[in-house]
Amino acid sequence: MKNVNIITIESDFGAGKKGAKLGPQALLKELSSSLINSIPVHVVDNTELVEDYSSEFGLHIDAIIETQKRSIQIIEEVVKNGGTPWIISGDHSNGLSAISAYKNSFPENKLGVIWIDAHADLHTPYTSPSGNVHGMPLGAALGLAEPKHPRNKVEKSIQSKWKELLLLGDKNVSPKVESSDLVFIDLRDLEEEEINLLGELSIKYFTPLTRKELGLKKIIEETISHLSNCNHILVSFDVDSLDPSISYGTGTPVPDGLSKDQAIELLSELLQLPNLFGFETTEINPLLDRHNPMEIAVAEIIEKSFINSGFLN
């Protein structure tokens, strides 16, 4: 049996709407006990951390950095003991944790990242329209510094904190992933700066339009082929990749997303990858939709995908 370990990062410091920190436990309660009872669960403790509103362009960045450090430590320990991390996080700023932990564990290796998300999360404090760090994890992972034409005038204290975020992990590596080793699936809500970066960095991505033209099977084939030179693969599944008709229970829902069946097809294939480093589920917000709770929809997707892929076997 694969040594899967659950790691919950119950933090929504990076999100604009509060409630995502409740997502990990909400999802675990909806998953069948027969599926998860035998899986070790590690909780990242950040209960004493407080939000800091002192900066407009890197909201709560101190608490985010500390949460990431604690998360990295636990993920590394799981990997050191031969485990496969299944990370259930509050908001997607926490997505940097697994990437940073990988580079600590395998500093010479190449990590391929499959980011299933409506958003590119390529912002930095210099470009973010909101200042919310859940829109910046890949900007940090790619080591993006101040652009030539920044949108925001960022104070020196946040410039320093951003550099600290770029270098998270005891190896002080930046960038932590190469743009050629990143693939977006179902990308559809972008700011101008992110659109420009996709072109400048030649990042591979698929939109809902390409999904309809090519079909998921072809997208999966192209994704795997594109990342064939990577040692390991991280699959990060932001639930806002799903269509809002399934549930509005996420911070930034965007129309024209994946159906339940499409999400199951996609994850069922990707979780079979023999070089899978880890799997992340993120951005469930139980406070935003009680009519069609997101945790129930995602639990169904996860259970069927795990059964189809043999992820827990």
Secondary structure, 3 states (H helix, E strand, C coil): CCCEEEEEECCCCCCCCCCHHHHHHHHHHHCCHHHHCCCCEEEECCCCCCCCCCCCCCCCHHHHHHHHHHHHHHHHHHHHCCCEEEEEECCHHHHHHHHHHHHHHCCCCCEEEEEECCECCCCCCCCCCCCCHHHCHHHHHCCCCCCCCCCCCCCHHHHHHHHHHHCCCCCCCCCCCCHHHEEEECCCECCHHHHHHHHHCCCEEECHHHHHHHCHHHHHHHHHHHCCCCCEEEEEEEHHHECCCCCCCCCCCCCCCECHHHHHHHHHHHCCCCCEEEEEEECCCCCCCCCCCHHHHHHHHHHHHHHHHCCCC
